[in-house]
């Protein structure tokens, strides 16, 4: 019985690993397209409930598309959209956003960004990370 449970857990782990790798598109970017790579909070920063904190979002882009806003889900609560405070068009580029959490605990933080491509506002792909909010 225990060996079946372990085998099922290991199989589930590998399925999740493969599916998480498969969600990142690998095809070349179209002209003016923006693709998010990852989201993270600087390690030195303590995150407190109802206080603003900085989130960094790494991206790749074809050109320098205009970035409008960044939207966030806190463990499926949201979206909450915030003004982008800084954009660095490097390789990869980095978007900095100051956000505020409305719940404490260990949360899944997911984000997408609205940007302009061919005179149309478009959403990017979704990226996620885990954060801990202190009350």
Kinemage of the C-alpha trace (Angstrom):
@kinemage 1
@onewidth
@group {chain A} dominant
@subgroup {mainchain}
@vectorlist {calphas} color= white
{ca unk a 1} P 0.000 0.000 0.000
{ca unk a 2} L 2.761 2.459 0.919
{ca unk a 3} L 4.723 1.749 -2.265
{ca unk a 4} L 1.638 2.521 -4.409
{ca unk a 5} L 1.117 5.796 -2.608
{ca unk a 6} L 4.763 6.772 -3.077
{ca unk a 7} L 4.609 5.795 -6.755
{ca unk a 8} L 1.451 7.882 -7.223
{ca unk a 9} L 3.025 10.895 -5.508
{ca unk a 10} L 6.222 10.619 -7.562
{ca unk a 11} L 4.178 10.289 -10.753
{ca unk a 12} L 2.094 13.331 -9.845
{ca unk a 13} L 5.259 15.311 -9.086
{ca unk a 14} L 6.724 14.531 -12.512
{ca unk a 15} L 3.457 15.370 -14.273
{ca unk a 16} L 3.352 18.738 -12.516
{ca unk a 17} L 6.997 19.363 -13.346
{ca unk a 18} L 6.490 18.595 -17.034
{ca unk a 19} L 3.277 20.636 -17.243
{ca unk a 20} L 4.892 23.651 -15.522
{ca unk a 21} L 7.752 23.574 -18.020
{ca unk a 22} L 5.303 23.235 -20.890
{ca unk a 23} L 3.378 26.395 -19.977
{ca unk a 24} L 6.189 28.770 -20.999
{ca unk a 25} L 5.912 29.449 -24.740
{ca unk a 26} L 9.190 28.880 -26.551
{ca unk a 27} L 8.362 30.249 -30.003
{ca unk a 28} L 9.957 33.548 -31.100
{ca unk a 29} L 8.231 36.762 -30.048
{ca unk a 30} L 6.232 38.742 -32.601
{ca unk a 31} L 7.066 42.380 -33.213
{ca unk a 32} L 6.187 44.399 -30.094
{ca unk a 33} L 5.256 41.282 -28.075
{ca unk a 34} L 5.997 40.970 -24.339
{ca unk a 35} L 6.414 37.686 -22.431
{ca unk a 36} L 6.771 37.421 -18.657
{ca unk a 37} L 9.499 35.084 -17.362
{ca unk a 38} L 9.234 35.173 -13.569
{ca unk a 39} L 8.043 37.178 -10.590
{ca unk a 40} L 9.873 37.687 -7.298
{ca unk a 41} L 10.106 39.869 -4.220
{ca unk a 42} L 13.628 41.011 -3.270
{ca unk a 43} L 14.890 38.696 -0.494
{ca unk a 44} L 15.841 41.459 1.942
{ca unk a 45} L 12.299 42.767 2.030
{ca unk a 46} L 9.915 41.745 4.838
{ca unk a 47} L 6.324 41.728 3.600
{ca unk a 48} L 3.711 43.082 6.012
{ca unk a 49} L -0.057 43.138 5.704
{ca unk a 50} L -1.471 46.451 4.369
{ca unk a 51} L 2.000 47.908 3.642
{ca unk a 52} L 3.340 48.472 0.149
{ca unk a 53} L 6.221 46.301 -1.066
{ca unk a 54} L 8.148 46.013 -4.331
{ca unk a 55} L 7.640 43.140 -6.747
{ca unk a 56} L 10.016 42.528 -9.657
{ca unk a 57} L 8.789 40.888 -12.844
{ca unk a 58} L 11.356 39.699 -15.386
{ca unk a 59} L 10.307 39.760 -19.037
{ca unk a 60} L 11.507 39.430 -22.590
{ca unk a 61} L 10.247 41.634 -25.395
{ca unk a 62} L 10.645 42.228 -29.087
{ca unk a 63} L 11.295 45.968 -29.074
{ca unk a 64} L 10.175 48.264 -26.261
{ca unk a 65} L 6.409 47.845 -25.892
{ca unk a 66} L 4.578 50.350 -23.714
{ca unk a 67} L 3.705 48.694 -20.413
{ca unk a 68} L 0.448 49.952 -18.893
{ca unk a 69} L -0.353 48.177 -15.612
{ca unk a 70} L 0.470 45.009 -13.703
{ca unk a 71} L -2.307 42.914 -12.165
{ca unk a 72} L -1.996 40.443 -9.304
{ca unk a 73} L -3.895 37.580 -7.703
{ca unk a 74} L -3.211 36.682 -4.077
{ca unk a 75} L -4.173 32.981 -3.850
{ca unk a 76} L -7.024 33.486 -6.347
{ca unk a 77} L -8.160 36.770 -4.710
{ca unk a 78} L -8.101 39.516 -7.319
{ca unk a 79} L -7.155 40.746 -9.746
{ca unk a 80} L -5.716 43.880 -8.152
{ca unk a 81} L -4.040 46.155 -10.700
{ca unk a 82} L -1.253 48.621 -9.915
{ca unk a 83} L 0.684 51.265 -11.799
{ca unk a 84} L 4.131 50.148 -12.941
{ca unk a 85} L 6.787 52.227 -11.146
{ca unk a 86} L 9.833 51.384 -13.276
{ca unk a 87} L 10.680 49.465 -16.459
{ca unk a 88} L 14.190 48.410 -17.474
{ca unk a 89} L 14.347 47.096 -21.068
{ca unk a 90} L 17.343 44.797 -20.587
{ca unk a 91} L 17.944 41.179 -21.377
{ca unk a 92} L 15.902 40.149 -19.495
{ca unk a 93} L 13.947 43.288 -18.782
{ca unk a 94} L 12.543 44.064 -15.349
{ca unk a 95} L 9.256 45.656 -14.327
{ca unk a 96} L 9.034 47.060 -10.782
{ca unk a 97} L 5.651 47.475 -9.135
{ca unk a 98} L 4.681 48.521 -5.624
{ca unk a 99} L 1.756 46.447 -4.390
{ca unk a 100} L -0.121 45.849 -1.160
{ca unk a 101} L -1.534 42.582 0.185
{ca unk a 102} L -4.924 42.454 1.903
{ca unk a 103} L -4.491 39.014 3.514
{ca unk a 104} L -1.721 37.419 5.555
{ca unk a 105} L -0.140 33.977 5.493
{ca unk a 106} L 1.573 31.921 2.797
{ca unk a 107} L 0.036 32.986 -0.498
{ca unk a 108} L 0.406 32.246 -4.163
{ca unk a 109} L 1.198 35.508 -5.973
{ca unk a 110} L 0.292 35.494 -9.679
{ca unk a 111} L 0.741 38.351 -12.106
{ca unk a 112} L 0.122 39.445 -15.670
{ca unk a 113} L 0.787 42.772 -17.379
{ca unk a 114} L -1.168 44.881 -19.867
{ca unk a 115} L 0.966 46.311 -22.691
{ca unk a 116} L 0.445 47.968 -26.074
{ca unk a 117} L 1.131 45.974 -29.258
{ca unk a 118} L 0.036 47.234 -32.691
{ca unk a 119} L -2.045 50.025 -31.045
{ca unk a 120} L -4.018 47.430 -29.038
{ca unk a 121} L -3.822 46.798 -25.286
{ca unk a 122} L -3.020 43.125 -24.658
{ca unk a 123} L -2.462 40.954 -21.579
{ca unk a 124} L 0.699 38.874 -21.145
{ca unk a 125} L 1.042 35.339 -19.897
{ca unk a 126} L 0.652 34.623 -16.175
{ca unk a 127} L 3.654 34.076 -13.857
{ca unk a 128} L 3.533 33.028 -10.210
{ca unk a 129} L 5.532 32.720 -7.019
{ca unk a 130} L 4.898 32.028 -3.334
{ca unk a 131} L 5.157 34.769 -0.705
{ca unk a 132} L 4.593 35.041 3.019
{ca unk a 133} L 2.682 38.034 4.385
{ca unk a 134} L 3.232 38.893 8.062
{ca unk a 135} L 0.202 40.296 9.944
